[in-house]
Amino acid sequence: MPWSLTDELNDLEARGLRRRLRTLESAQGTLVQINGREVVNFSSNDYLGLAGCAELKAAFVEGIGLHGAGSGASRLVCGGLEPHRRLEEALAAFKGTEAALAFSSGFAVALGTIPSLVGAGDVIILDKLCHASLVDAAKMSGAAIRVFPHNHLGKLEKLLASNATARRVLVVTESIFSMDGDAAALTEIVELKDRFGAWLMLDEAHAVGVLGPQGRGLAAALGLERRVELQMGTLSKALGLSGGYLAASRVVIDVLINKARSFIYSTAPPPGLAHAACEALRLIQGAEGDRRRSRLRENLALLGAAAAVQSAILPVIVGNEERAMELSARLLELGFLIPAIRYPTVARGTARLRLTLSAGHEARQIEALAVHLRGAVAELAAEQPAPPAAEPGEAV
């Protein structure tokens, strides 16, 4: 039977779900150039504005000069270089664990870690809003998968109780959820998993650099670092680079070195990248990191985010996929890059604009966004009557 890939694309187009790549004609930053026009970027995960900072660029260049452009092979063959070891030692110290292991991406961390630690006869309990990498890794593991509604502690407790006889039970959640910007009920989740003898895998991708003392994340902010068995994170958000890591006990890391397929069968990340990541960790833990976190909080307040908001992610819930795309396009015409997020990244009927703030944004940019965002929402609502869209940081 002939393949009908064109029909699939046409179907996605008809449902307002087709994706297309966008090319930036400038370096990533708070101002970017698209189609020869400069716009303000409110779509990046570069929460502290480190991706373009002079210190990090200089460290990357220095790392290439010292260690070359590529690693040559996987770490277990001959690709392990001194910067990789130093980065892992720095990550372990940063997260308060015995050891850490660096991967090529956050997705690779999930795919390598979960199937290495659980399998047939085990149970994985996931928050419903967990990132796709965590869901895919759970499916690959062969373990039984159970899902609890987002932050629903009662359902989590029931699932832990009903699966208490399983060989291993792993609870998986994010500290800050990437599409809603809200935090996990981490204190309560830790108490529950301890009571039932389960382990917890916590993805701190959107919390590291932003929350906690020295930007160490939500677990550190709540004093829970030593009670979280598996601390996952990335170098590609607030640290301004690329890559992922798993921080845990020495035994866990040794198991991953021997079993994590996404680590074993991947060429090691460029040594210059690892060298620069050590500098990024130094920056976010020092006075410069404190200054940038303070500026980020000021920017959030300027946009009118509630005091309870813990992240730099502010969703504007629209609902309909096509209306979300139209709103995003109108804002781009006005000079603001804010992506429309649609199914399957979010549930059907919850399409949204995912607005992110950075320490690098200027007050005038944020004030202009607030005015134009309200105007664009009102204009679209007048043309297509529908339930009112949310203000930044709120849900309808």
Residue, then its C-alpha position, 0 to 999 in steps of 0.5 A: m500500500p503506498w504511503s500517504l504522507t502528504d495526506e497526513l500533512n494536509d490533515l495537520e494543516a486543516r486542524g491548525l496543527r502543522r508545524r514549520l521551522r522558523t529561522l532567526e537571522s541573528a544571534q538568539g537574544t531578547l532582540v532577534q531578526i526574522n525576515g529582515r525585521e527586528v522583533v522582541n523575543f518572548s519565546s526563549n528559555d534563556y531565562l537569565g540571558l546568559a546565552g549571549c553574555a561575554e563571559l560565556k562566549a569567551a569560555f566557549v572559545e577558550g574551551i575550543g582552543l584548549h580541547g578542540a572542536g569535537s570529542g571524537a567518540s563516545r565517552l566509553v570508547c575514547g571521547g571522554l575529555e577533562p572538561h567532561r569530568r570537571l563538568e560532572e564534578a561541578l554538577a554534583a557539587f551544585k546539586g548536592t549529590e555524590a556524582a553526576l553524568a552529562f548527556s547530549s540533551g535533556f531528552a537523552v537524560a530521560l531516555g537513558t535513565i528511566p529504562s536503565l533503572v526500571g523495567a518489567g515488574d516495576v511501576i512508574i507513576l507520572d504526573k499527567l503534565c510531564h514532558a514528552s521525554l519522560v513519557d517516552a522514556a517510561k514507555m520504553s522501559g517496559a515498566a507498568i505506567r500509572v498517571f495521576p492528574h497534575n499535582h493531585l496528591g490524593k490520586l498519587e497516594k492511592l497509586l503508591a498504596s496500590n502498587a506498594t508490592a512492586r519491585r521498584v516504584l518510581v515517581v516522576t515529575e517536573s519541578i516547574f512545568s514547561m507549558d504552565g509555569d507552575a510548580a510541583a507540590l514537591t514537599e508533599i510528593v517527597e513525603l508520599k514517596d518516602r512513606f511508600g518506599a518509592w524513588l523520585m525522579l525530578d526534572e529541574a530543567h526550568a527551575v535551575g538558575v531561576l529558583g533556590p539558593q545560588g539558582r540550584g532549583l526547587a528542591a534546594a529552595l525547599g531543602l529537599e535535595r538530599r531526599v530526591e534520588l534522581q535530579m535531572g536537568t539541562l544546560s539549555k535553559a537558564l545556563g544558556l548552552s546545550g546538554g543535560y545531566l542526571a545528578a544522583s548517588r555514585v551507584v546510580i551513576d555507575v549503573l547509567i554508565n553501564k546501561a544508559r543507551s543514550f549515553i553509551y551510544s552517543t558521541a560525547p558532547p563537544p569539550g568546548l561546550a563542557h568547558a563553557a558549562c563549567e563557567a555557566l555554573r560558576l556565573i549562576q552561583g555567584a553575584e552575577g547570578d543573583r543580580r540576573r535573578s533579581r532582574l528577572r523577578e523585577n521583569l515578572a512584576l512589571l508584566g503584572a505576574a502574581a507574587a506567587v508565580q515561581s517561574a519565568i513561564l507565563p501561559v496565555i490560554v486561548g483554547n482554539e488552535e487556530r485562534a492561538m496561531e492568529l494571535s501569535a501572528r498578530l503579535l509578530e506583526l506588532g514586533f513580538l515573537i511569542p509562539a503558539i503552543r498546540y496539541p499534542t504539546v498541550a491538551r486539546g482545547t488548551a492551545r496557548l501562547r507560551l510567553t517567557l521572560s528573561a533577565g535581559h528584557e528591558a522595561r520598555q519592551i515589557e510595557a509595550l508587550a503588555v499594551h499590545l497583548r491586551g489589544a491583540v487579544a481584544e481585537l481577536a475576541a471582537e472578530q471571533p466571539a469566544p471565552p475571554a483569553a487569560e491575562p499573562g500568568e492566568a488560565v481561563 
